[in-house]
Every structure is written in C-alpha cells, then in structure tokens.
C-alpha cells in the first residue's frame, strides 16, 4: 500500500478512535501545547507494541517516536480482548 493511500485509510478509519484515545490517555498533570506543536490532523499508529514505537502521521509527514510509556497508555486506553 502506498504511503498516501495508507495515510488516507488510517485517517478515515482511525482518526476518530485515535482522537478519543489521545483524550483518554492524558496524564493527570495539565500539559500546554508549545508554539511548535502540530496545527494539522495527527494520526497515531502502533504497529508492534514490543518495539515501543509510535508512528505519527502529521499532514504529509511521518514521525517515528520511541516512547514505551506513551505506547502502553494508548494501548491501555484502547482496551481490547
């Protein structure tokens, strides 16, 4: 699947779920956005939790973040069987 169609697919199917997940996974401490934060849609994708790798699709860019705590919080918030 090409990067563009993958982004469109993920944005269409997961944007609402991810937005809900991000809202649920917020920490107890209030965090403010920095001036350099994303201004466009952001889709978060966890392909393999064992790698603690989070892929962020921001507009036309893909950013890979290694953050085990954040990956675990997203997966816990998403629930599952």
C-alpha positions in Angstrom: 0.0 0.0 0.0 1.4 3.4 -0.9 2.2 5.9 1.8 -0.5 8.3 0.5 -3.3 5.7 0.4 -2.2 4.3 3.8 -2.5 7.7 5.3 -5.9 8.2 3.8 -7.0 4.8 5.0 -5.7 5.4 8.5 -7.1 8.9 8.7 -10.5 7.8 7.5 -10.8 4.7 9.8 -8.8 5.7 12.8 -8.9 9.5 13.2 -11.9 9.4 15.5 -10.7 6.5 17.5 -7.2 8.0 17.9 -8.7 11.3 18.9 -10.7 9.6 21.6 -7.7 7.6 22.7 -5.5 10.6 23.0 -8.1 12.4 25.1 -8.4 9.4 27.4 -4.6 8.9 27.8 -3.9 12.4 29.0 -1.9 12.5 32.2 -3.1 13.8 35.5 -0.9 16.9 35.0 -2.1 19.6 32.7 0.1 20.0 29.6 0.1 23.0 27.4 0.9 23.0 23.7 4.1 24.6 22.6 4.3 27.1 19.8 5.8 24.5 17.5 3.1 21.9 18.0 1.2 20.4 15.1 -1.6 22.5 13.7 -3.0 19.8 11.3 -4.6 16.4 11.9 -2.5 13.8 13.7 -3.0 10.1 13.4 -1.1 7.8 15.8 -0.3 4.2 14.8 1.2 1.4 17.0 2.2 -1.5 14.7 4.2 -3.5 17.2 4.0 -2.7 20.9 7.2 -4.7 21.6 9.2 -2.1 19.8 7.6 0.8 21.8 7.4 2.5 18.5 4.7 5.1 17.8 4.2 6.4 14.3 2.6 9.8 14.0 1.1 10.8 10.6 1.1 14.6 10.6 -0.2 16.0 7.3 2.1 14.6 4.7 4.9 13.7 7.2 5.5 10.5 9.2 7.3 10.8 12.5 8.6 7.8 14.4 8.7 8.2 18.2 10.2 5.6 20.7 8.2 6.0 23.9 7.2 2.8 25.7 5.1 4.7 28.3 3.0 6.5 25.7 2.5 3.3 23.6 1.3 1.5 26.8 -1.0 4.3 27.7 -2.6 4.4 24.2 -3.0 0.6 24.2 -4.5 0.6 27.7 -6.9 3.3 26.7 -7.9 1.4 23.6 -8.7 -1.7 25.6 -9.2 -4.9 23.7 -9.6 -8.5 24.3 
